[in-house]
Structure formats: structure tokens, C-alpha cells
Amino acid sequence: MASREELQERLDRIGSIFSEIVDFAQESSLLRCPYRDRNDMCTALFSCRNQFSADNQSDVLACTHNGTFDYRPAWESNPRSWERMQEETIRIRKESLKNRRKIN
């Protein structure tokens, strides 16, 4: 049976792995439209400026999003709350990094 210290080390390692996954997901969410599938087709059920009719078929839309803009604020109904959320996310990320450094 593992000691408490060994269990804590394992939990810390798992936490570190999940933290890296979350960081990657958050970074990629700024670059890739969530409605773009692996074949670069648009799966959104609403109109988007990045949709393009593929192969002259009106029901098949390609995603032409090039990854150079953050699409999320366009859907935010209250831009000020978006800015506050971004600031809070940065604060939490810095605090988490500081706490991880203390553990290691």
C-alpha cells in the first residue's frame, strides 16, 4: 500500500498532466473555430462570415477560418464582462503557476 506522500505525489503528477491539457485546449481555442471539423467543414447551425459553399452545394459549407482572430468576443453580448473574464483567467493562471512552483 502506498504512503500518503506517494499518493500526494501521484495526485500532483495527475494535476500537472491535466493542467497541461487545459492550457493546450485554451490556447488552441483561440486559434481554431470549434465548429470546424477535421475535414475543414463547418458544422455550425448558424450563419458565419467564414462559411463558404463547398463544391457549389448549398448544404455543405467549408470553414475558411484562418486562425488569426479570436472569434469568441463576437458572440459575447457584454464585451466588458468578456474583458473581466479574461483578466480573471490570467490572474488564476498566474496564481496556479506560482502554487505549482511552491510544490515542486
Secondary structure, DSSP 8 states (H G I E B T S, - for coil): ---HHHHHHHHHHHHHHHHHHHHHHHHHHTTS-TTB-TTSBB--SS--TTEEEGGG-TT-EEE---S-S--HHHH-S-HHHHHHHHHHHHHHHHHHHHHHHHH-
